[in-house]
Amino acid sequence: MRRVRLNGRKWAGVALAGLVLLGTGLLAAWWVPLPERLAAPPSVVMAYRDGSPAYVFLAPDERWRIPAPKDRIDRAYVRALVALEDKRFFQHPGVDPLAALRALGLNLSRGRRVSGASTLTMQLVRVLEPRPRTFTSKVIESFRAAQLEARLSKQEVLEAYLQFVPYGRNVEGVEAAALAYFGHTAQHLSPAEIATLLAVPQNPNRRFPSPENRDRLRSARDDIARRLLESEGLVVDGVGADAVLAEVRATPVPDVLTPFPREAPHAASWLKARRPGATWLATTLDAGTQRFVERTMGEAARRLERQGIHNGAVVVADRESGELRALVGNFDFFDEKHGGQIIGFATPRSPGSALKPLLYALGIDQGLVGPETLVPDIPVAYGGYQPRNFDGRFLGLVRMESALSQSLNLPFVRLLERLGVEGFLGSLRQAGVTSLDPRPGHYGLSAAVGGLELTPLELTGVYLALAGDGQARPLRVLEEDAAPGKAQALVSPGAAWLTRQALALRDRPDFPERRRLTGLPARVHWKTGTSFGNRDAWAAGSGPKHTAVVWLGNFDHASSVHLVGAENAAPLLFDILEGVGPRGTALQAEDAAPPRDLVSVEVCAYSGHLPTDACTQRKRVDAVRTAVPTTPCPYHHRVEVDVASGLAVGPGCRDGRKTESRVYLTWPSSLRRWLAEQQRQLPEPPPLAPGCVAGGERDTPTILSPPEGLVALLIPGMNTEEQKIPLEAEAAHDRELTWFVDGAVLGTAKAAERLWWKPSVGTHDILVTDDRGLTARRTLVVRERQ
């Protein structure tokens, strides 16, 4: 009885010691840090929208090692791996006692080492912390394996093994090996590929794909395939083992490495910098679209280089979703001489005239202009700023739609003056433009014609809004980005539709010569832009499914006479839209029917304004319901004329005369003034008959020069006669205007004429009055330039 009690105490002590040992092991497992290399950063991969890698970066330790989540690896490979290397992987705690006993017995019976007992977890430990093959190392590896199993889930252990398993040289992990060996990912593998990926890690140095290792790799691969097929048929299901094995043996083994994908390098570098820490950048880029655009730009680069154009960028986006389909940042990523690694699609540049369509749409929405509205295209000075058209010529009066299609500058500078610069900048920011200088007053009226900078990506956002219903929404390039929320109305659907109608006109100066023969892709609306000094050439537009922006220039700001939007950027835009868009004309044009917010209104056929009784010819046009024309036609006037003399008469002098009402066209004083300077004249209404006084209109004169807020600077040493300031005003019927400066009469002239004033330093009060006593006043500050 006493012996039994002693035995009980003995076993209790053993159990206690075991518990203490187990507790110590668990504490050690949590106290000892995990292998440091387990946290080694992997290669960063940018993938296309179909999941195929587009660009793979070397890991910081100069290895190709791609994260391998289990759901991205072929399940047949994982099953084969477990069956071949560690059948009880999902049951043991890192060390497999049954496998150890089996290996011990087999080795003793053979008198040599013919089998090991390493689990996948122990193999992972050896990869993370290489050690000499000794008994002590085996003990440490067993502890580390148990530690990994205690700290990580089976899924995490398996994914770590799939990421770090060696495949020779600096290639690690199944995903990297599949790309290097076969040129595709490990998501779908053939039986021969599975057997190859299982064979190499068993002896990487002697089985690594090379001409010298070809026979050894083939023999090992075929043997592994045979063993798997004979044991459990784990390579494929439903196909006979003999047929599968014959297929494996007939498949050549790889003997060279396929280069890792290095497509869309600018997009990859840009996204990697934007998402530090991300290892898999799943994008919305389309592989076919990206390759086509890169090829198109590469072919153009050779021609453009001879013209002094060394850099270019392209953005292609899906019109419906706003997802980016292609991003080309430059002609050649490795062109160090010309800044090849600068990311052109994210670099701000002057857009030239490319923002005029937005101004056009905003003007329509605010009722300031319509497509048929006549606007002046004549010289005007805003202090020191004197905008000119691209060809240096002026057209006088033009319709607004024609001003857009011909890319005239003056009508849009005047329109921006009416819209307000800050309001226009706010619309750009609403469209996603973030590169603008935030300081109030930093930009002036030159913003209408390229006096600011934005990136091709930002311009794409503007044209996406115009291409649809006027809604601004964020561009999307990463799948992880949240789907765009509620879009913001940049312009109304009607204004966007009317803008597209103007941009679809083909009889334009920026219509490329080559396309006059070959034509445009169906359903394209576009605009070109050329910055001041020929430093940037742009083309932006939309086809049936895509919106694209093309920029050409030089990052050192060198100019070229060939940097003209219509000459080089537009042909590339059309080639791209035609190449990525749907073929044929089966699709119904989305612009066939106007949006519901447009209504048909009657306007003066000549001026596009609200018709008066003097407008004998009228037409119906589309206008935004909330911004129909409200300004009466200022050009047509009924004049009561003495039939005998042909002179105009007023209410007080018609007695005794035979009179009739006639309609005459009158033009603004500023237009008549400009025409006079060109030695050209316009027909005018007849003058008043002697003794008659005009009545009716009470419109006050409007001072055009000096402009509001001008600060004139006198240049020291220059004769003040050469620094005179012009005094100009707009007045109805070319009335007599008298000018006063600081209370003193300067002179009298017709409204279509100009007076000149010799300035002096100080603050001056300028007043103009017409022959009815109606006046306008302006304050002018004159300073001496320092």
GUFI-502988 format. One line per 3 residues: their letters; for each residue x, y, z of C-alpha. Coordinates in steps of 0.5 Angstrom, whole numbers. Layout:
N
a> X,Y,Z  ...;
% end
This chain:
786
mrr> 0,0,0  6,5,2  9,3,-5;
vrl> 3,5,-9  2,12,-5  10,13,-7;
ngr> 8,11,-14  3,16,-14  7,22,-11;
kwa> 12,20,-17  7,21,-22  4,27,-19;
gva> 11,30,-19  13,28,-26  6,31,-28;
lag> 8,37,-25  15,38,-28  11,37,-35;
lvl> 6,42,-33  12,47,-31  16,45,-37;
lgt> 10,46,-42  9,53,-38  16,55,-39;
gll> 16,53,-46  9,57,-48  12,63,-44;
aaw> 19,63,-48  15,62,-54  11,69,-53;
wvp> 17,72,-50  23,70,-55  22,75,-61;
lpe> 19,71,-68  25,71,-73  26,78,-75;
rla> 26,76,-83  19,74,-82  17,82,-82;
app> 22,83,-88  18,88,-93  16,84,-99;
svv> 16,86,-107  11,91,-108  7,89,-114;
may> 2,94,-118  -3,89,-121  -8,91,-127;
rdg> -15,90,-126  -15,83,-128  -11,81,-123;
spa> -4,80,-127  2,84,-124  4,90,-128;
yvf> 10,92,-125  14,88,-119  19,92,-115;
lap> 25,89,-112  24,88,-104  29,92,-100;
der> 33,86,-99  34,86,-106  30,80,-107;
wri> 24,78,-111  19,76,-106  12,77,-107;
pap> 6,76,-102  2,70,-103  -4,70,-100;
kdr> -7,63,-100  -13,65,-104  -8,67,-110;
idr> -5,61,-110  -7,55,-114  -11,50,-109;
ayv> -8,44,-113  -1,46,-112  -3,47,-104;
ral> -6,40,-104  0,37,-107  5,41,-103;
val> 2,39,-96  1,32,-99  9,31,-101;
edk> 12,35,-95  8,35,-89  1,31,-89;
rff> -1,32,-82  1,40,-83  -6,42,-81;
qhp> -6,37,-75  1,38,-71  4,43,-67;
gvd> 10,45,-71  13,38,-70  10,32,-72;
pla> 12,26,-67  9,21,-72  14,23,-78;
alr> 20,23,-73  19,16,-71  18,14,-78;
alg> 24,17,-80  28,15,-74  26,7,-76;
lnl> 27,8,-83  34,11,-82  36,6,-77;
srg> 33,0,-82  37,3,-88  43,5,-84;
rrv> 44,11,-87  39,18,-87  34,17,-92;
sga> 28,20,-89  27,27,-85  22,29,-81;
stl> 22,36,-82  15,40,-83  13,45,-87;
tmq> 14,50,-81  21,47,-79  23,48,-87;
lvr> 20,55,-86  24,56,-80  31,54,-84;
vle> 29,59,-89  28,65,-84  34,63,-80;
prp> 39,58,-84  44,54,-79  48,48,-80;
rtf> 45,41,-80  47,39,-73  43,36,-67;
tsk> 43,43,-63  40,46,-69  35,41,-70;
vie> 33,42,-63  32,50,-64  29,49,-70;
sfr> 23,45,-67  23,50,-61  22,56,-67;
aaq> 17,51,-71  13,50,-64  13,58,-63;
lea> 11,60,-70  5,55,-69  3,58,-62;
rls> 4,65,-65  1,65,-72  -5,61,-75;
kqe> -4,55,-80  -6,60,-85  -1,65,-83;
vle> 4,60,-83  3,57,-90  2,64,-93;
ayl> 9,65,-90  12,59,-93  9,60,-99;
qfv> 12,67,-99  19,65,-97  21,58,-100;
pyg> 27,59,-104  27,58,-111  35,60,-113;
rnv> 39,66,-113  34,72,-111  28,69,-112;
egv> 23,67,-106  16,65,-106  11,61,-110;
eaa> 8,67,-113  15,70,-115  17,64,-118;
ala> 11,63,-122  13,69,-125  20,68,-126;
yfg> 19,61,-129  13,61,-133  11,69,-134;
hta> 4,68,-130  2,68,-123  1,62,-119;
qhl> -7,63,-119  -7,58,-124  -2,52,-125;
spa> -1,46,-130  1,39,-127  8,40,-130;
eia> 8,47,-127  6,45,-120  11,39,-120;
tll> 17,44,-122  15,49,-117  15,43,-112;
avp> 22,40,-114  26,47,-114  26,48,-107;
qnp> 28,41,-105  35,43,-108  35,50,-111;
nrr> 42,51,-113  42,45,-117  35,45,-120;
fps> 34,53,-121  32,54,-128  39,54,-133;
pen> 41,50,-139  46,47,-134  41,44,-129;
rdr> 35,43,-134  36,35,-134  36,35,-126;
lrs> 30,39,-126  26,35,-131  28,28,-127;
ard> 26,31,-121  20,34,-123  18,28,-127;
dia> 19,24,-121  15,28,-116  9,28,-121;
rrl> 9,21,-121  10,20,-114  4,25,-113;
les> 0,21,-118  1,14,-116  0,16,-108;
egl> -7,20,-109  -8,23,-115  -7,30,-113;
vvd> -5,34,-119  -11,34,-123  -18,31,-122;
gvg> -22,27,-127  -16,25,-131  -12,19,-132;
ada> -6,19,-128  -2,16,-134  -5,21,-139;
vla> -3,27,-134  4,24,-133  5,23,-140;
evr> 3,31,-141  8,33,-135  14,29,-139;
atp> 12,32,-145  12,39,-142  19,43,-143;
vpd> 22,45,-136  24,52,-136  32,54,-137;
vlt> 32,61,-137  28,66,-133  22,71,-135;
pfp> 24,78,-134  19,81,-128  13,85,-131;
rea> 16,92,-131  10,96,-135  7,102,-133;
pha> 13,104,-129  11,112,-128  4,109,-125;
asw> 7,104,-121  12,109,-118  7,114,-117;
lka> 2,109,-113  8,106,-109  9,113,-106;
rrp> 2,115,-105  1,108,-101  7,107,-97;
gat> 7,100,-94  2,97,-99  5,91,-102;
wla> -1,89,-107  -3,95,-111  -10,93,-115;
ttl> -11,98,-120  -17,100,-125  -12,100,-130;
dag> -13,96,-136  -7,92,-139  -9,92,-146;
tqr> -11,99,-146  -4,101,-142  0,97,-147;
fve> -4,100,-153  -3,107,-151  5,106,-149;
rtm> 6,103,-156  3,109,-159  7,114,-155;
gea> 13,110,-156  12,110,-164  11,118,-164;
arr> 17,119,-159  22,118,-165  18,123,-169;
ler> 17,128,-164  24,128,-162  27,130,-168;
qgi> 22,136,-167  25,138,-160  19,135,-156;
hng> 22,130,-151  17,129,-146  9,127,-146;
avv> 4,124,-142  -3,121,-143  -9,119,-138;
vad> -15,115,-141  -21,114,-136  -27,110,-137;
res> -33,116,-138  -38,112,-134  -34,110,-128;
gel> -29,115,-127  -24,109,-127  -17,110,-130;
ral> -15,105,-135  -8,108,-137  -3,112,-135;
vgn> 3,114,-139  8,119,-135  13,120,-140;
fdf> 16,117,-147  22,113,-144  23,112,-136;
fde> 30,111,-137  31,117,-141  36,121,-136;
khg> 38,126,-141  31,129,-141  28,127,-134;
gqi> 25,120,-136  23,119,-129  19,125,-128;
igf> 11,123,-127  8,127,-133  1,126,-131;
atp> 2,128,-124  6,134,-126  3,141,-127;
rsp> 3,145,-133  0,151,-137  -6,148,-140;
gsa> -7,154,-146  -14,154,-148  -16,147,-146;
lkp> -20,150,-140  -24,154,-145  -30,149,-145;
lly> -31,149,-138  -32,157,-138  -36,156,-144;
alg> -41,151,-140  -41,156,-134  -42,162,-138;
idq> -48,158,-141  -51,156,-134  -50,163,-131;
glv> -54,166,-137  -48,170,-139  -48,167,-146;
gpe> -51,162,-151  -48,158,-157  -51,163,-162;
tlv> -49,170,-157  -45,175,-161  -39,177,-157;
pdi> -33,182,-159  -27,179,-161  -23,186,-161;
pva> -16,188,-158  -17,190,-150  -12,192,-145;
ygg> -13,190,-138  -7,194,-135  -1,191,-137;
yqp> -5,185,-140  -6,185,-147  -9,178,-149;
rnf> -8,176,-156  -11,170,-161  -6,165,-163;
dgr> -5,167,-170  -5,175,-168  -11,176,-172;
flg> -18,179,-169  -25,177,-172  -29,183,-169;
lvr> -36,180,-168  -37,172,-167  -42,167,-164;
mes> -40,164,-158  -40,157,-161  -35,159,-166;
als> -31,163,-161  -30,156,-158  -29,152,-164;
qsl> -24,157,-166  -21,158,-160  -21,165,-160;
nlp> -18,168,-153  -21,175,-152  -28,172,-152;
fvr> -26,168,-146  -22,173,-142  -28,178,-143;
lle> -33,172,-140  -28,170,-135  -28,178,-133;
rlg> -36,177,-132  -36,170,-129  -30,172,-124;
veg> -24,169,-123  -25,166,-116  -31,163,-118;
flg> -28,160,-124  -22,157,-119  -27,154,-115;
slr> -31,151,-120  -24,148,-122  -23,145,-115;
qag> -30,142,-115  -27,138,-121  -21,136,-117;
vts> -16,141,-119  -11,141,-112  -5,144,-115;
ldp> -7,151,-116  -4,156,-111  -9,158,-105;
rpg> -7,165,-104  -13,170,-106  -12,174,-112;
hyg> -6,170,-115  -9,169,-121  -12,174,-126;
lsa> -16,174,-133  -10,170,-136  -13,164,-133;
avg> -18,163,-138  -12,162,-143  -7,158,-139;
gle> -5,163,-134  -5,157,-129  -2,150,-128;
ltp> -6,144,-127  -4,136,-129  -6,132,-134;
lel> -10,128,-129  -14,134,-126  -15,136,-133;
tgv> -18,129,-134  -23,130,-129  -26,137,-132;
yla> -27,133,-138  -30,127,-135  -35,132,-132;
lag> -37,135,-139  -37,128,-142  -43,126,-138;
dgq> -48,130,-134  -44,136,-132  -43,132,-125;
arp> -36,132,-122  -33,126,-119  -26,123,-116;
lrv> -22,119,-121  -21,112,-119  -15,108,-120;
lee> -14,103,-114  -19,98,-113  -19,99,-105;
daa> -21,106,-106  -28,107,-104  -33,108,-110;
pgk> -34,115,-111  -40,118,-107  -45,123,-109;
aqa> -42,127,-115  -42,134,-115  -46,139,-120;
lvs> -40,142,-124  -45,145,-129  -52,143,-131;
pga> -53,137,-136  -56,142,-141  -49,146,-141;
awl> -45,140,-141  -49,138,-147  -49,144,-151;
trq> -41,145,-150  -40,138,-153  -44,140,-159;
ala> -39,146,-160  -33,141,-159  -36,136,-164;
lrd> -35,141,-170  -30,139,-174  -29,145,-179;
rpd> -24,148,-174  -17,150,-174  -15,145,-169;
fpe> -17,139,-174  -11,135,-175  -9,135,-183;
rrr> -8,128,-183  -15,127,-180  -18,131,-186;
ltg> -17,125,-190  -18,119,-185  -23,122,-181;
lpa> -25,122,-174  -27,116,-169  -35,116,-169;
rvh> -38,121,-163  -31,125,-161  -31,132,-158;
wkt> -25,135,-156  -21,141,-155  -13,143,-156;
gts> -9,147,-152  -2,151,-153  1,155,-148;
fgn> 5,161,-148  11,161,-152  10,154,-155;
rda> 12,150,-149  6,145,-148  1,142,-153;
waa> -5,139,-150  -11,135,-153  -17,133,-149;
gsg> -23,130,-151  -28,124,-150  -30,118,-155;
pkh> -36,113,-154  -33,110,-148  -27,114,-146;
tav> -24,120,-144  -17,122,-145  -12,127,-144;
vwl> -5,128,-148  0,133,-146  7,134,-150;
gnf> 13,138,-148  19,139,-145  21,138,-137;
dha> 26,143,-138  21,148,-141  25,149,-147;
ssv> 20,151,-153  19,148,-160  15,151,-166;
hlv> 12,144,-166  9,144,-159  2,146,-162;
gae> -4,142,-160  -7,141,-166  -1,139,-170;
naa> 2,134,-165  -3,133,-159  -9,132,-163;
pll> -7,126,-168  -5,122,-162  -11,124,-158;
fdi> -15,121,-164  -11,115,-165  -12,113,-158;
leg> -19,114,-157  -20,110,-164  -16,105,-161;
vgp> -19,104,-154  -26,105,-156  -31,101,-159;
rgt> -31,99,-167  -36,101,-172  -42,105,-171;
alq> -47,101,-168  -48,105,-162  -53,110,-161;
aed> -50,117,-160  -51,119,-153  -52,126,-155;
aap> -58,125,-160  -63,128,-155  -62,134,-151;
prd> -63,133,-143  -69,135,-140  -66,142,-137;
lvs> -66,145,-144  -72,148,-147  -73,151,-154;
vev> -73,159,-154  -73,164,-159  -68,169,-160;
cay> -65,174,-165  -62,170,-171  -57,175,-172;
sgh> -55,176,-165  -57,171,-161  -60,175,-156;
lpt> -68,176,-154  -71,179,-160  -74,186,-160;
dac> -79,188,-165  -73,191,-169  -71,183,-170;
tqr> -74,181,-176  -71,175,-177  -71,170,-171;
krv> -69,163,-170  -70,158,-164  -64,155,-160;
dav> -63,151,-154  -62,154,-147  -62,152,-140;
rta> -69,152,-137  -66,157,-131  -61,161,-136;
vpt> -65,163,-142  -63,169,-145  -66,176,-142;
tpc> -62,181,-145  -65,184,-151  -62,185,-158;
pyh> -57,191,-157  -56,191,-165  -62,192,-168;
hrv> -66,199,-167  -72,202,-170  -71,209,-173;
evd> -76,214,-175  -73,217,-182  -75,223,-186;
vas> -77,219,-193  -75,225,-196  -68,227,-193;
gla> -67,220,-191  -65,223,-184  -67,221,-177;
vgp> -72,225,-173  -75,225,-166  -82,225,-163;
gcr> -81,233,-163  -79,234,-170  -84,229,-174;
dgr> -89,234,-176  -90,236,-183  -85,230,-185;
kte> -87,224,-188  -83,219,-184  -83,211,-184;
srv> -80,206,-179  -74,203,-181  -69,198,-178;
ylt> -62,199,-177  -56,195,-175  -51,199,-170;
wps> -45,196,-167  -41,198,-160  -37,204,-160;
slr> -31,199,-159  -32,195,-165  -33,201,-169;
rwl> -26,204,-166  -22,198,-168  -25,198,-175;
aeq> -23,205,-176  -16,203,-174  -16,198,-179;
qrq> -19,203,-184  -25,199,-185  -32,202,-184;
lpe> -39,199,-182  -46,202,-184  -49,206,-179;
ppp> -56,209,-178  -57,216,-181  -56,222,-177;
lap> -61,226,-174  -64,231,-178  -63,239,-176;
gcv> -67,241,-170  -68,234,-168  -66,231,-161;
agg> -65,224,-160  -69,221,-154  -71,214,-151;
erd> -65,211,-149  -62,212,-142  -56,208,-142;
tpt> -50,211,-139  -43,211,-142  -39,205,-140;
ils> -31,206,-139  -27,201,-142  -20,204,-141;
ppe> -17,205,-136  -20,199,-133  -23,198,-126;
glv> -17,197,-121  -11,199,-126  -5,202,-122;
all> -1,205,-128  7,205,-127  11,210,-130;
ipg> 18,208,-133  23,213,-130  27,217,-136;
mnt> 22,215,-141  18,221,-144  11,222,-141;
eeq> 9,223,-148  10,216,-150  7,213,-144;
kip> 0,216,-145  -6,212,-143  -12,211,-147;
lea> -19,214,-145  -24,209,-148  -32,209,-147;
eaa> -38,205,-150  -44,209,-151  -50,208,-155;
hdr> -51,211,-162  -44,214,-162  -46,220,-158;
elt> -41,225,-156  -37,224,-150  -33,229,-146;
wfv> -28,227,-142  -25,230,-135  -19,229,-131;
dga> -19,231,-124  -25,236,-126  -21,239,-132;
vlg> -24,238,-139  -19,234,-143  -23,234,-149;
tak> -29,231,-153  -30,226,-158  -35,221,-161;
aae> -36,214,-157  -32,211,-163  -26,215,-162;
rlw> -20,215,-157  -17,220,-153  -10,220,-150;
wkp> -8,223,-143  -1,224,-141  -1,221,-134;
svg> 2,224,-127  4,221,-121  -2,221,-116;
thd> -9,219,-115  -14,221,-121  -21,222,-122;
ilv> -23,221,-129  -30,222,-131  -34,222,-138;
tdd> -41,225,-140  -45,224,-146  -49,229,-149;
rgl> -55,228,-145  -51,229,-138  -51,221,-137;
tar> -44,220,-133  -39,215,-131  -33,215,-126;
rtl> -27,211,-125  -21,212,-120  -14,211,-123;
vvr> -8,211,-119  -1,213,-122  6,211,-119;
erq> 13,211,-121  16,204,-122  21,203,-117;
% end
